Structure formats: C-alpha cells, structure tokens
Amino acid sequence: MKLPVLVALGLAVASFSSPARAGLTTAQRVELREKLVSLANAFQEGDASKAINATMALERWGLDNEPALPLNWLCQRARDLAKDGLDPASQPVAQFIAAVRRMGDDCADAGVPSYDASAARRTLEEVLSAPEYQVRTTDSVGWWRRAAVRFLVWLNDMLNKLMSTEPAQRIANIAYYLALALLLVPLLWLAGYLVWRQSQSREPSPVLESARQTAPLDSPDVHLARGGELLQRGEFMEALKQYHLAVLAHLEQRGIVAHDRARTNWEYFAQVQRKTDSARPLALLRNLNLVYDKAVFGVEPCNAGLVEAFSLTVGEFLRAMDQLPAPPGSR
C-alpha cells in the first residue's frame, strides 16, 4: 500500500530542507524560490499549460544547478496532476500547492533550516496508526501450525549443533568440492566440444554491408491526409504513425532535425530541444512522444478517440512551430 500523498509530500519537504541545500548560494536560492512560486501559482490558477511550462523550467534549473535536490519526484508529480486535469479545489492539488509553497518559504531563509527528526517521526506514527495500516487477524493460529513451527525451530537448532562439530565440517567441505567438480567437468567438456565444433566448421562467414539507406519522407500534408484516410477506415495504429510522420517531416523541412530513420522519437526530441527553448512546442512534442509510445507498446488501447486527440495535438504543434523563427542554417 502506498503512503498518502500528504506523507510523500512531507518527506519531500523534509529532504528539501536537509543539508543538501548547504551548497546553494544566495542567488541560487532566490532563483529556486521564483521557480517554485511560479509553479505553485500556475497550479493555483488551474492552467495546465502554464503548469507544464513552470515544471519544465524547474526541472531544467535543478539539472543545471543542484541535481542533489529532490526535484525529479516533484516535477513528475506535477506532470501527473497536470495530465489528470487541474482542479485547485481538489485535495491532491491543494496538498501539492502547499508543499511547493513550503519549499519556496524554505528557500527564502538565509541559512539552512534544521530538520526536526522527532516531529517527523511523530507525524509518521500518527499517519501509520490509521486503521488501514493495522494488521488484522481474523482467526487464531491452529495448534498444528504452532506444532509445525516448533518442530522447524527444533530441527534448525539440531542442524546448527551438528554442523558446528569438526567431523561435520570436514564432510561438508568434501561435499562442496565434489559438487563443484560435478558442475565444472560437464561445463568444461561442453566448452571444449563447442570450440572443437567451431574449428571444424568450413562454412564461409557472411559478408555484412554497413550501408544505411533511408527513404525520404513525404510532405507533412501528405502524411496528414494519409492519417485521415486510415482513421476513417478504422486502421488506428497506422493512422497514428502517419500523424507522427507528419511531425517529423515538418521538423526536417525546417532543418531542425537530421534526416535519419534510425533515431528514436526521444532522440528527435533532444535535437528539437537543442534548437529551440520555446516551452510550448517542447511540451506538445513530449506529450506526442508519450502518447505514441504508450499506444505502440500496448500500454493504452489505440482507438479512434486516442488517434483523433493525437491528430489535434499534432496540428497544434505544427502551428506552434510555424510561429517560431527558422533556426540558423535551415533549409
């Protein structure tokens, strides 16, 4: 059973206030507090897009300044809440906002706050004393179970006494070496046989060509049209792939990613991240990659609703990319 969200957030706040913060300078504490306040305000407003942008900014700051801070869990929790829909009045979102604001208040202190271990222990004891964490016994242990346990304990004691004698130890050593020999001899024989068999083989080795051929993509409009046709025919997985190819074709036309079909979607994402720091296109592309992976690997069913939502996100991503200036050296 997982701890309640309140307990997990409390542990994150406690570790955030630990001596791992001792290496932060005053300027870094001010920057971190601004990131945390922006994140809390975005959740308070209930704006999912703004919350994603604030989460990415906080995650990037942690990687660049202090990876030891517990920001990975915090950012992952923020994405989960933003994905489920932001409702500032709900209990998980309210608890998250309170924890983030608490972290921001800790950053405002000039020194490193001390962590009260006794208070944290009392808080955990109060939570774990709830009825759902108590072990209930519905029936008493039968006499035959108690007898079986006593017999096993007695047998264990007898074996320990027996093995503690010198003759028993000698016998155990001899048995160990015999077992080792019985295991190694067949393995050595098998290895020798395989080596001999390989040396007797006269078959020529295959010649491998190290040439990689990649067919160019069509225009984004062509892939979008194919995706619409496949969606109408009920071929949802193929339609999803065509919509994703439209994204890659658009990025290749703008010279943002290199033309190489051997790369994964996340390698393309890394290329886009190096060419632009605009938060909205990056957030949309991250979402497209996550939905694509879940559908292709069977985590989520690929149905008409998922493909239609995916196509809408693709269109939004293409419009967001068209609003950005062309990168230097692009076609």
N, C-alpha and C positions, 0 to 999 in steps of 0.2 A: 504494500500500500504506500502511495506517495504521500509525503508531507503536504499539508495545506499550503496554498500559495503564500499565505501570510508568513508562515515559518520559513519558507525558502527565501522570501524577500528579506526577512530579518537576518538570516545568515549572510546574504549578500551584503547587506548594510554593515554587518559586523566585520566581515572580511575587508570591506572597502575602507573601514576605519582602522585597519591594522597597520603595523609598522611598514607595510609595503608602500605606503604613501610617503615615507620619510624622504625619498629621493626627489619628490616633486618640488620644483621651485615655486615662488610666489606667482610668477606669470603663468606657469602651467596650471596651478590651482584655479586661477581666475578663468583661464580658457576652459578648463574642465567644468567649472561651475556654470559657465554660459551654455555649454553643450547640454548639460543636464537640465537646466532651466528651460531651454528651448524644447527639449524632449517632453518634459512634464507639461508645458503649455500646449504643445501640439495634441497630446492625449486629452488634456482638459477641454480643448476646443472640439474634439471628436473628429478631427480632419485626418483621415488615413494617409493621404498623400503627403501631407506635411509631417506626419509622424514617421513615415518611412524615410523621408529626407533627413530628419533630425537623427534617426537611428544610424543611418549611413555615415553622417558627419561624426557622430560619437564613436563609432567603430573605427573610422579612419584615424581619428585623433588618438585612440588607445594604441593602435598599431604603430603609429609614428612616435609616440612619446613615452608610454609606460605600459608594455604588454603584461606586466605583472598584475595590474588592476583587474578585478573580476568584471570586465565589460563585455566579454563574449556571451556569457549567460544572459546578461541584462539585455543586450541587443537582440539575441534570439527570442527572448520573452517578448520584447517589444514587437518583433515581426509577427509572432503568433497572435498577439492581441490585435494588431492592425489587420491581419488577414481575416480574423473572425468577425470584424466589424467593431468599430469603436463606439462604445456607449459609456460616457464618463460616469453615469449613474450606477453602472454595474459594479459588483463587489470586486472582481479581479482587476478591472481597470482602475478603480479607486485605490486599491491596495498598491498597485504598481505606481501610480502617481505619487502616493505618499512616500513610498520607498525612494523614488528618484529625487523628490524634493529633500528628503532627509540626507541623501548623498550630497546634494548641492549645498546644503547647510554645513555639512562637514568640511567641504572644500573652502568655505568662507573663513574657517578658523586659520589663524596664522601658524599654530603648532599642530602636532599630530595628536588627535584625541585618543585617550586611553580607552581600552575595551574592558568593560566590567564582566568578567567571566561568570561571577556568581549570579548577576542579574540575568545573563543569557541562559544559564543553567536552570534558573527558576522558571523562566519563560517556557523553555522546552518541557520542563516537568509538568507545567500546567497544561500545555497542549497535549502531551502524551498521556496525561491522566484521563483524557476523554474516554467515554465508553467504547468508541470504535477501535481504540488501540489496546483494549484489555483482552486478555486471553480467557475465553470462557470454556469451562469443562462441563459438558452436558451429562456425562456418565462417569462413574468411578472406574478405576482400573481393576480388571478382574484378577482373581487370585492366581490364575495360571500365568498371566503376564508378569506378575510380581515374582513368581517362582522362576520363570524363564530368565528374567533379568538377574536374579540371584545366582542362577546356575552359570550364566555367562560371566559374571564377575568372578565367581569361584574358579572357573576354567581359565580365565585370564591370569589370575593370581598363580595358579599352578604352573601354567606355561612360563610365566616370568621366573618363578623359582627354579624350574627345570633348566631353563636356558641360561641361568646365572652360574650353573656348575661348569667346571673346566671340561669334563668329557663332552658335555652337550655343545659347548662352544667349538671344540675340535671337530665334532661331527658336522656342525653347521658350516664351518669353513670348508670342509671337504665337499659337502653337498653343493656349496656355492660354486666352487671351481669346476665340479662335474657338470653342473647346469650350464655354466659359461662355455665349457668346451662343447657340450652338445649343441649349443646355439651357434657357436662360431664355426665349427667344422662344416656344417652344411652351407653356411653363407660363403665361406672361403671356396668351397667346391663349386658353388653356383657362379661366383665371380670369375673363377678360373675358366669354367666352361664357356661363359659368355665372351670372355676375352679370346679364347681359342676359336670360338664360332665366328667372331668378328674378323679375326685374322684370316680365316679360311674363305671368307666371303669374297667373291670375284665380281660382284655387281658394281658397275660404274656409279660414281656419285652423281646425283642430279646437279645440273647447272642452273643456278638461280640468277635471274636477271634483276638488277637493282634499279629498274626503271619504274617510275611512278607516273601514271597518266591520270589526269584529272579533267573531266569534261566540264566545259564552262557552263555556268548557269544561264537560264533564260532571264528575261527582264522580270522585275517584280510583278508587273501587271499580268504577265503570262502565268506565273505561279499562283497569283491570287485567283485568276479565272479558273485554273485547274482545280484549286481547292474548293471553289464554289460548286463546280460540277460534281466533284467527288462527294461533297456533302449532300447534294441533292440525291445522289444515287445510294446514299447510306454507307459509303466506304469512309468511315470516320477517321481511321488511323491514317490512311493515305492522304485524306484532306488535311489533317493536322500537319503532316510532313510537308505538304506543298505550301501551306501558310508559313511554316518556319523557313522554307527555302526562299520565300519572298523576302523575309527579313535579311537573310544572308546575301541575296542578290542586291538588295538596296545598299547594304554596307559595302559590298565590293564595288559597286558603281561609284560610290562616293570616295573610294580609296581609303576607307577606314580599316578594313581587314584585308589580309593577304589571301589570295585565291589558293586554297589548299583543302581538299575534301578530307584529308586525313586528320584534321584537327577536330577536337570536340567542341561542343557548344560553349563550354566554360572557357576554353582557350580563346574562342572568338570574343567572349565577354571581356577577358583580360585585355585583348587588343583594343576593344572599344574604350575600356576604362583608361588606357594609356593615352588615347587620342582626345578624349573629352572628359571634363569634370562636371558636366551638367547632371544634376541628380535625377531629374525625371526620366530621361531616356535610359539611364543605367538601371533605375528601379523597374521600369517596364521590361527591359531585356532580361533582368534577373527573374522576374515573375514568369516571363515566357519560357525561359530555360527550365524553371522548376516544374511548371505545368507539363512541358514536353517530356521531361524525364519521368515524371510520375505516370503519364499516360503510356509511354513506350515501354516502360519496365513493369507495367501492370499494377502499380500502386493505387491508381484511380482508374475507374472504367472510362474508356474513351467513347463517349456517346455524343449525340447531337448537341446537347446543351454545352458540354465542355468545348467542343470544336467551335460553336458559334461564339462563345465568350472569348476563346483564343483568337478568333479572327478579328473581333472588336479590339482586343488589346494590340494585335499586330497593326491595325490601322492607326491606332493612337500612337504607337511607337514610330511608325513611318512619318506621321505628321510632326511629331516632336523632333525627329532627326532632320526633317526638311527646314525647320526653323533655326537650326544651328548653322554657323558659318562653315564653309568647306575647310577641312584641315589642310595645312601646307603640303604641297607636293601631290595632292589628289588629282585624279583624272577629271 
